């Protein structure tokens, strides 16, 4: 149980830190958020829980391929917001577009024999 509390606490700390830093300086918040801290934590937690380096390697490979479609969110969201769309509709539309991009990437990878 303590292990899960540590996981949740450390993960939440990073999210809160990004949100609080963003109130003062968006550049530093963006720098912190852009670090692959979530991925690093996931690698550590997965390894500590399983001891299986092959699972860690598979996770790292999957993250690589799925980072590419996730970039659509970071392009589309500011474009929609700057075009006068409201926050929630922009967030919803860019999230939906990103979800479709994930599905497209998974299908594309499957056609090349890459399984996640």
N, C-alpha and C positions, 0 to 999 in steps of 0.2 A: 504494500500500500504506500509506503514512504517513497518508493521508487517512482510511482505515478505522480505523487504530489510534487516531487522534485522536477519531473518532466514538465508538468503543467506549469509550475511556478517559473521555471527558467524560460519556457516558451512564452508565457504571458509577459514576463519582464521585458523581453525583446520587443514585443508588440507595443507595450505601453511606452517604452523608451522612444520608439520611433514616433509615436503620436505626440508625445510631450516635446520632443526635440523639434518636430515640425511646426509647433506653435511659435517657436523662436527663430528657427533657421531651417528652411526647406532643403537647402543644399546638404547640410549634415544629416538631416533625416533621410533624404534620398540616398545618400552614401551608405548609411547604416542599413536601410531597407534593401538596398541592392546587393549587399553582401549575402552570400549563400548560407546565412546562419541557420535558416530552417533546415536546409539540406544537411549541413554539418551536424546539427543536432540529431536529425533523423538517422544519419549514418552511425553516430555514436550510440544512440538508443538501440538501433537495430543490432549493432555488433554486440553491445552489452547484453541484450536480451537473448540473442541466438548464437553468438560466437561464429557466425557463418559469413566469411568474407565474400563468398559467391553471391549471397543475397545483397550484401552491400554494393558489390560491383554491378549487379543487375539494377539496383535502385539508382545508382549513379548514372548508368547508361540510359535508363528510362527518363530520368530528370533532364539529361542533356537534350534528348529528342523533344521533350514536351516544353522545354523553355522556349523553343522557337515559336510555337503558336501563342504562347502566353504573352509574347511581346506585343501582339495585336492590342491587348488591353491598354498598354502604356502609350500606344500611338493613338488609338481611337478615343479613349476617354478625354484627353486634353483637347482634341480636335472638336469633339461634340460640345464640351463645356465652353470653349472659346467661340463656338458658333451660336451660342445663346441657348442651347438646350439646358434644361434644368438638371440639377445634380442627380436625382434619383433615376430619371429616364436615361441620362447619359451613362450612369453606372450600370443600369439594367441592360441597355443596348450593347454597350461594350463588353459586358460579361457574357451576354448571349452570343455575340460574335466570336468571342474567345472560345466559348464552349464548342461552337461549330468548327472553329479552327482546330481545336483538339481532336474532334472526331475525324476531320479531314486528314490531319497528320497521322492519326492511327491507321486509317485506311491506306494512306500513301505508304507508310512503313510496311504494312502487311503485303502490299503489292511487290515490295522489294525483299520480302522474306524476313523482315525485322519484326520480331515479336517482343512486346513489352511485358 
